[in-house]
């Protein structure tokens, strides 16, 4: 088809596209580094599959969420091929692609599998597969019931014990899966400085092995090894208030065995530096009145040095306590707004701070002893999971407060790197 050479491809992309077109496996999965070209390859493979798919079967594009499919797959293809060939996602989760109506699904939780019940698929594409719930993947397997049904997918690697790794290994052995592996150096079109910066940002973390080398690697031991090994590189004794152009506060509420934590975070121009300016940490259960009094004092103190403070992001699990803080803010005429923290995927928040620390963009005031300890001692759960240990033996409360304070700005901060 004439779409294949719209834009030039890397030699590796061309080879994989040629093989998967002329000798397709039932399962074709690209695994590897970020920005290595594995998804760009699929912007050409998807149109070919759709045009050749059996009319009697449905077509589905599946990702972590419907929104991520639109961002990662649909929108880039529309920019390449135009709106006549790549439509816009409609209500109900469908989109017109290359003359066919296609379904879009999220796969981040088991309930998403219900949408696939009764469906017969001739083609399915999977994005960010290691973020999926396994139940959804198993449902897709049962729905690819046409004689020539095909699945293409891509992902970054995760733990070697991940269910997808086991599926790929077994499929490669029995000949049903073609696995294509990518490192970041497989994409020679990336600017050299970008690759160097990315390698530096992930250095010393599990993410270097996964997102640079494309390896399935266990998350184990210290999470922020660079911080733990050289904390003085990230601790600052004095901050000039005039350097801070914006500031936010994150709030994590305590309870049995956990602490209440407030973290004040400041940003320098262009997000060049993200700095923990002050902290509050109180172990155990405190009354709502004590919480509100401590919060008001913390915010007043912060505003004296950093009048640019405007937003406070709180653990959304505690709506009664949040309403108490809102009332305290109004009663004391404090010029800040209280919001629910986004509380997105914790692995994304960990990756974000790993990148900031490795690239030297995160700093913490020396007086913030609890936050310093939290970053120094944070560890992964044992057993090769991608979960942060949270059993009361380490301080995750200051980490949560710190992450809540920056979570809504993460994309802006990364894009301004």
N, C-alpha and C positions, 0 to 999 in steps of 0.2 A: 504493500500500500504506500501511497505517496507521502504519508505523514511522517515517516520514520526519519527522514533527513532534514526536517525543518530546522533543527539546530544540531551542531556538531556534537558528537559523543566521544567519550574517552575510549581507548582501545578495549578496556575491560568491559565497558557497557555494551559496545558493539558485539563483542564475542558472546556475552551472556544473552543478549537479545537474539542473536542469530541461532544459538543452540536452542533456546527455549521456544523459538518460533518453529523451527524445523523438526525438533525432537522434544516436544513438550512432555513433561512428567505431569502426573495428576497434581502434585504439589511442587511449587517452585518458590523457594524462600531465600531472600537475600538477607544476610546477617552481617552487621559490622559497624564501623565507626560512624560518628556523626559527620555530616557533610562529605561523605565518601562517594556520593553519586548513586547510591542504590535506589533511592526514591525517584531521582531524575530519570533513571532508566525506565521506571514503570510508567512515566508519563507517556511513553511510546508503546510499552507493552499492553497497557490497558486498552487503548483504542483497537489494537489488533485483536485482542481477545473478544471484545464486545462485538466487533463486526463479524467474527467467525462463530460466535456462540449460538447454540441451538435455540431456535425461536420458541420451542416448547418449554424451555426452562427460564427461570428468572435470573437476574443479575444483581449482585449485592456488593456494596463497598462498605467495609467494616473497619472501625478504628476505636480508639479509646472512648471517644464520644462522637456524636453526629457533627458537632462543631469542629472537632479536630480533623475529621475527614474533609470537611469543606475547606478548612485552612490549608491542610497539608497536600490534598490531592485535587479537589475540584477547582479551587481558585487558580492554582498554578497552571493547570491544563487549559482553563479558559483563557488565561493570558497568552498561552502558546498557540491555541487553535481557534480562538474566537468564540463568541457567544452563540453562533448558529450551531456549532458542533458540541459545545459544552454549555449547557444551560445553568440556571441558578436553582439552588435547592428550594423545593416547594414545601409548603406546610404538609405534614404527614410523612416527611422524610423521603421524598423521591426527587430524582433529577433526570433530565433528558440528556443522555450522552451518546453522541454519534448515532443518532436515530433510534435509540432504545431507551425506554423508561427503566431506570435503575433505582434500587432501594439503598438507603443509607442507614446504618445501624451503629449504635455505640455498644461496646463490649466490656465496659469497666466493671460491671456487676452481674451476678448470675441472673437476675430478673430480665436482663436484656435478651436472654435466649428465648423468652416467650414470644417475641416478635417474629422469630424464624419458624415457629411451629407450623407445619402444613405446607411450607414452601419447598419447592423443588428448584435447585440452583444448577444452571449450566455453567455459570462463572461467578467467582467471588474473588475480590481483592481485599487483602488485610493489611492495615497500616498499624505501626507501633504494637506489634503482636505480643510482646512481652508485658504490656500493660493490661492485657485482656484477662477477664475471668475465664478459667478453664472450662466451665460449664457452657459458655457461649461457643467456644471453639469446638467442643464435642458436638454441640447441636449443629454447627456448620458442617462438620464431617458427615453427619447423618443426612443433611439436606443436599449434598453434592451427589445426587443419585442418578444423573444422566450418564449414558455410556461414555461420553467424552467430556464430562465435567472437569473443569480445571480451576485450581486455586493458585494465585500469585500472592506473595506477601513480603513484608520487610520488617525489620526490627533492629534495635540496638541489643547487644547481648546483655544478659543478666547473670544470675548465679548458675553454676553448672548443674545444680539440682532443680532448676526451673523445669516445669512440665513441658514447655515448648522445646527445650534442649533435648529432653528424652524422646519426644516425638520425632524430632529431626534426625537424631542418631539412629533410631530404629528404622525410620523411613529410608534413610540413605543405604542402610544395610540390605533392606529388601527391595530396593530399586523403585520405590514409589515417590521418593522425595529427591529433588535436586536442590542442594544447598550451595549458595554462592557467598563467599566470604570477602569482606571489604575491610581494608585499613584506610586511614585518612590519606595515606600517600598514594592510594589508587586513584585519587582525583587530582591530576596534575594541573587542573584549571583553577584551583584555589590559589589565591595570592600567598606567596611564601611567608610574608609577615603574619597573615591570618593564621596559618598553620602553626607557625612558631609560637604565637600568642596562645593558641588553644592548647598546645602541648604544655606550655608553661602553666596555664591555669589549672590543668588537671594533674600536673606532676605530683607524685607522692600519694596519690589516692587511688582507690579502686576504679575510679572513672577513667584514669589514664589507660588501664588495660582494656576496659570496655569500649570507651568512646574514641580512643586514638588507635589502639592496636586491634580492636574488634574481637577481643577474646571474651569467652564466658569466664567470669572471675568471681570468686566468693567475696562478699563484703565481710571482713573480719578485722578484729582489733580496733585500734583507734580510728575514729572517723576523720578527724582533722589533724592528721599527723604533723603537717607543717607547722600548725599553731602549737601543738604540744611539744614539738622538738625545739622550737625557737620562739617562745611567746614574746620575748622582748622586741622582736621585729614588728609586732602588731600592737604593742602597748605604747600609748603616748602619755606623757606627763602633763602636757598643757595643750588646751585647745583654744584657739582665738575665736570667740563668738562671732566676730565679723566674717569669718570664713564660712560659716554655716548659713546656707541660703534657704533651707527647708528643714523641718524636723517633724517626726512622728513618734507616737508612743504605742508600745504593745503591752497588753495586759493579759496575764495568765492567772486565773483564780486558783487558789489553793484549796486543800481539803485534807482528808485523812492521809497522812504520810507525804503530802506534797506541800509546796510553798506557794504563796502569792508573790508574783513578780511583775514589776513594771520596768520596761526598758525604754529609755529615751534615745532615739537614733537621729543623727544629723547627717545632712548631705552637703558636700561642697559643690561648687559650680560644675555642671556637666556630669554630675555623679562620679567625679574622679575618686572621691573617698566617701565611704560609708562608715560612720563612726558611732559607736555606742558612747554617748556622752554622760549618762547617769543611769543609775539603777535603784530599784527598791526590791528587797527580798525579805519575806517574813514567813517563817516556818509555822505550820500548823493551822488550825481553824481560828479565824477571827470573826467577830460579829460584823454584820453589814454596816453598822454605825462606825466601827473602827476602820473598816475598809474605806468607807467614803471619806472619813477624816484624813486618813493617810494619803489617799489619792489626791484630794484637794491640795494638801500641803506639797505633794510632789509636783503637781502641775504648776502651782504658783511659783515654786522655786525654779522650775524649768523655764517659765515664761520670762522671769527676770533676766536670765542670760540669753534666752533664745525666743524672742517674741514672734519669730516666724512659725512657731509650733501651732498647728491648726487641727490635726487629726489624731484620734486615739482609736486603736483597733483592739477589740476585746474578744476573748474566747467566747464564741457564740453559744456554747453549751449552757451558759449561765445567764439566762435572760432576766431573771429577777435581780441579780446583782448588777447587771448592765443598766437596768432601769433605775436602780439606786444611784449609780454613777451619773446618769443623765440628769436626775433630779438635783444631785449635788452640784453639778456644773451650772445648771440654771440658777440655783439658789445663790451661788457664789459669783455669778456673772463672769464665769471664766470663758474666754473666747476660743473654745475648742469644741469640736464635734465628736460624738461617740459613734463608732461604727462596729458592726460585727466583723470579726476577722474572717478572712476568706477560708482559712484552714484547708488549703488544697493538699495535694499529694505530698506527703512528708519527704519523699525521695527527691522531689524537685527542689524543696527548700534546702535540703542537705547539699544537693549539687550546686545550688546557687551560692551558698556560703563557702563550699570547697573552692569554687572558682574565684570568689572574691579574695579569699585568704591566700591562695597560691599566686594570684596576680598582684598581691600587695595592695589591694583596694579596700580591704577591711581593717579598721583599727578600733581599739577600745581604750577608753580612759583608764588610767592606772587605778583609780578609786573604785572601779566596777569589779570588785574582787570575785563576786559570785559568777558573773558572766565569764570572766577570765578562767575560772575554775571549770565552768561548764564546757567551754570549748576545748579545754585541755584534757578533760576526762571523758568526753563523749565516746561511746564505743558501740559497735554493732552487736546485736543479739548473736549468741552462739548458734551454730547449726547452719551457717551459710545463708541465712535470710537477709533481706534488705531492710530489716526493721531496726530502729535505734533502741538500744536497751533502755527500758523504762520500768524498772522494778523497785525504785526508791533508793537504790544504792548510789546513783549518780544524779546530779542536778540537771534535769531536763526542763525544769520550769523556767529558768532564765533563758534557755534556748528557745522555748516556745514563745515567750514574750518578745525576744529579739526577732524571731522569724515573723511574728504577727505584725511587728512594726514596719517591716519592709515588704511584706508579701505582695501588696497591691502595686508596688513599684518595680517588681523584679524584672519584668520585660523591658521597661524603660532603662533600667540600670545596665542590663546586659547589652542592649542595643547601643548604649553610649560608651561601651568599652573602648 
